[in-house]
Amino acid sequence: MTDPIVDAHHHVWDLSVRDQDWIIGPDLSPLRRDFGVPDLEPQARPLGVQATVLVQTITVAEETPEFLALAAESALIAGVVGWTDLTRPDVAEALAALRELPGGRYLAGIRHQVQGEPDPEWLLRPDVRRGLAAVAEAGLVYDLVVLPHQLPACVKAAADHPGLTFVLDHLGKPPIASGELEPWASHVRALAALPNTVCKLSGMVTEADWRAWTVENLRPYADTVLDAFGPERLMFGSDWPVCTLAASYAEVTRAADALTGMLGANERAEVFAGTATRVYCL
């Protein structure tokens, strides 16, 4: 690829600062080390990545201020999707306080690990709904990290908050390894039918067979979101370093390139830069 790329989804962490308590078991052991911007930059820059969006990893209040400060020092990070407790009664004040911190101008969105919530309708709780309204009022977007069975609640939440842009991370984590499309595809199409929704072309390789995935394994899922959302509401994300469980940064980028190869130049520019730049106000 020769056009500029915005990587709309990656992480960093320093285990000496804070544990990542989700990295457990032998399968995830390759992730149990530090990953920083100096590790990412030499992989991303040669591929044409000119800007990135740094996304929260854990529900700890201290992480977001650290990420904002990191963005202020980095020539690569152009936006941060952070975390705050949406259920706190003073969530609006908490969001305003984040904006006042060093690097606060880089705050682009908020995310919560909804995938870990036992209640499939967590997004529809009154306290969460109040928090989502505050995110909208603050001019931020809301990233959805959910499992397929939680997608119906995402549809209801997006319908109930038309002034808030919802960004679906990792296609809603479809069961790529098993090859099943339904009911995931129907749920995704229902979400895409709402104009205030966007989807990230990210996280596919780790939902596939880590050791034996191919681009053709991913294609039915990529085709579904391309058809449902269209290129102007789809954005590329590497999901680095989580993606390294199954693929290198370059392999993930090449896979996304292949999956969008049928698009015209302007449409590909939307997927690889335009959508993220517009949605996250980079």
Secondary structure, 3 states (H helix, E strand, C coil): CCCCEEEEEECCECCCCCCCCCCCCHHHHHHCCCECHHHHHHHHHHHCEEEEEEECCCCCCCHHHHHHHHHHHCCCEEEEEECCCCCCCCHHHHHHHHHCCCCHHHEEEEEECHHHCCCCCHHHCHHHHHHHHHHHHCCCEEEECCCHHHHHHHHHHHHHCCCCCEEEHHHHCCCCCCCCCCCHHHHHHHHHCCCCEEEEECCCCCCCCCCCCCHHHHHHHHHHHHHHHCHHHEEECCCECHHHHCCCHHHHHHHHHHHCCCCCHHHHHHHHHHHHHHHCCC
